[in-house]
Amino acid sequence: MRTRIAVVATILIGLAVASFAFVPAGEADAAAASPNFVVIITDDQRWDTIGRCTPALDGADLAAGTAACMPNLQADLVASGITFLNGQVTQALCCPTRASILTGQYSTTTGVTSNDGSRFKDASTVATWLQGAGYRTGMFGKYLNGYGIKSLANYIPPGWDSFHALHGTTNQDNIYTNYPWIDWDAGGPAPVVGRFLDANSTSEAACAAGNYYSTDRICNLSLQFLARDKTKPFLLYIGAPAPQSPNTPADRHAGQFSTVTLPKYPDYNAVPSPNPPSYLPASPLSTRVLDRATKYVRGMLASTLAVDDMIGQLHDTLEADGRLANTVWVFMSDNGYAAGEHRLQTRSCAYVICHRVPFIVVCPPTVCSGAKPGAVDSTHHALSIDIAPTIAELAGLTPGLAVEGRSLAPIIKNPSAPWRTEWYLHDTAPSLDGVVAQIGTATYKYVARATGEKELYNLTTDPYELSNLAGNASFTWIQNDLAARLTAHLAG
């Protein structure tokens, strides 16, 4: 186990001592038979911010070691799991993706197509499924956008034994250092709503008790959840605020990555041709705008370092108490982020830069026989809607609703297993619907906008979506085929 700041022993000693109580053999066997789950969702994190970070960003270099943007993620999860290079969300927006992760359904099915979490129907989620099967369930951090604003002030969603969340945040709040919060544990007092201010008056040690930098507080609460009961399988669901704006780093990480050079992909400051959609800027972005976008990504990198510290602390804790070998991990973001690509600076767009996210699943051999540690999958599209059905299958459960995603377990165990050949995407800003489908040996994306504009890309030969084939007579049959599939999906 690597040497890290020693905070777990000091903040959890009382809980840890209690946890070593005698466990009846039957209970211990049941816990061992059911896998644990740690799900970590970051916010607005680009796909290329987990690989090499110095001296230049290179998200494809997953052997970056200490030069990685997130070294603990590399050492603890990438090295032992599978990294899906084509991991994507089906709507590039925070709240819709989080609702899809919890249910396995497209945003058009959940009804959450904007950053308004009050629309979410939470009676059946992966949390209720696992809780009903005897799992301990804990949610820490960001739940859904708008939670605590339009919902009842002390409302606790079903399915959670512990619920500690950002509550009623507004644009005036800094979700890292000055944020409203709700705390609740089953069997404890009524939900308590308050505000936490990181005044830098306490320890800046990662995950330390009394450290109110939000990522560290989430980590500390998560460690307490893990220590509280080691006899039952658990679902630990973490919604990290980072690296969403204002991407304020922890003090210990201030100034890091301030000189990192960002890659300039072929779509950088470029638009598709012919017929670029009208919502893209007609002229190249200025140097000032591009510099601002670069600065934003550098802040993104610095703020995710606390998430990386958290991964290391959680991993070491589970390794030390023997539960790591039976724990499945999921790490992904709720959307990507364009920082000059297609002349955009946004999370919400139709292009791969917005939909592609870091996507790592660790399924240990005790749970997924045949899984290859350190595998990199560049073939399959792993989607946000696949997380809930994956967890359900690995836990031996049937989802409590009709899921539209697929369990990733078969392709984790055997990359040659059959997989999806098409999927649907949606967005509301600007309004669009689309479909990605394999036709022959190529993968195509077709997008229809509310303006009547159409886009068609061959992602196999044009992964940066610069050649718009819509209206090209040579591709009429492919466009008609995908249009018909999209129509069928929307009708269905």
KAZICOR-V325426 format. One record per backbone hydrogen bond with DSSP energy under -0.5 kcal/mol. NH is the residue of the N-H (numbers start at 1). CO is the residue of the C=O. Records with the same first field share a line. If there is no record, write none. Layout:
NH: CO + CO
This chain:
7: 5
11: 7
12: 8
16: 12
17: 13
18: 14
19: 15
20: 16 + 17
21: 18
24: 22
28: 24
29: 25
30: 26
31: 27
32: 28
33: 29
34: 30
35: 33
36: 326
37: 234
38: 328
39: 37 + 236
40: 38 + 330
41: 39 + 238
42: 40 + 332
43: 242
44: 42
46: 44
47: 356
49: 46
52: 58
53: 67
54: 67
57: 261
58: 52
61: 58
62: 60
64: 61
67: 64
68: 65
69: 51
70: 50
71: 68
74: 70
75: 71
76: 72
77: 72 + 73
78: 73
79: 74
81: 77
82: 361
83: 375
84: 82 + 359
85: 83 + 377
86: 377
87: 84
88: 382
89: 355
93: 91 + 334
97: 93
98: 94
99: 95
100: 96
101: 97
102: 98
103: 99
104: 100
109: 106
110: 106
111: 107
113: 111
116: 114
117: 145
119: 116
120: 117
122: 120
126: 102
129: 125
130: 126
131: 127
132: 128
133: 129 + 130
134: 131
135: 130
136: 233
138: 235
139: 162
140: 237
141: 164
142: 239
143: 141
147: 144
149: 146
150: 146
151: 146
155: 152
157: 155
160: 157
161: 137
162: 137
163: 184
164: 139
165: 182
166: 141
167: 180
168: 147
173: 170
174: 178
175: 173
178: 174
179: 196
181: 194
182: 165
183: 192
184: 163
186: 161
188: 185
192: 183
193: 191
194: 181
196: 179
198: 177
199: 197
208: 205
211: 208
212: 210
214: 176
216: 213
217: 213
218: 214
219: 215
220: 216
221: 217
222: 218
223: 219
224: 220
225: 221
226: 222
227: 223
228: 224
229: 225
235: 136
236: 37
237: 138 + 235
238: 39 + 236
239: 140 + 237
240: 41 + 238
244: 241
247: 244
253: 250
254: 250 + 251
256: 253
258: 255
260: 257
261: 55
265: 263
268: 265
269: 340
270: 267
273: 466
280: 277
290: 286
291: 287
292: 288
293: 289
294: 290
295: 291
296: 292
297: 293
298: 294
299: 295
300: 296
301: 297
302: 298
303: 299
304: 300
305: 302
306: 303
307: 303
308: 304
309: 305
310: 306
311: 307
312: 308
313: 309
314: 310
315: 311
316: 312
317: 313
318: 314
319: 315
320: 316
321: 317
322: 319
323: 318
324: 318
326: 323
327: 324
328: 36
329: 362
330: 38
331: 360
332: 40
333: 358
334: 42
336: 354
337: 353
338: 346
339: 337
340: 344
342: 267
343: 340
344: 341
346: 338
349: 347
354: 351
355: 351
356: 352
357: 87
360: 331
361: 82
362: 329
363: 361
364: 362
367: 364
368: 364
369: 367
371: 368
373: 371
374: 81
375: 81 + 372
377: 83
378: 376
382: 380
384: 88
386: 383
387: 384
389: 385
390: 386
391: 387
392: 388
393: 389
394: 390
395: 391
396: 393
397: 392
399: 397
403: 401
404: 104
405: 104
412: 408
413: 409
414: 410
417: 414
423: 436
425: 434
426: 90
427: 432
429: 430
431: 428
432: 427
433: 448
434: 425
435: 446
436: 423
437: 444
438: 421
439: 437 + 442
442: 439
444: 437
445: 457
446: 435
447: 455
448: 433
449: 447 + 453
450: 431
452: 449
455: 447
457: 445
459: 443 + 457
460: 443
462: 458
465: 462
468: 273 + 466
469: 456 + 467
472: 469
473: 471
475: 472
476: 473
479: 475
480: 476
481: 477
482: 478
483: 479
484: 480
485: 481
486: 482
487: 483
488: 484
489: 485
490: 486
491: 487
492: 488 + 489
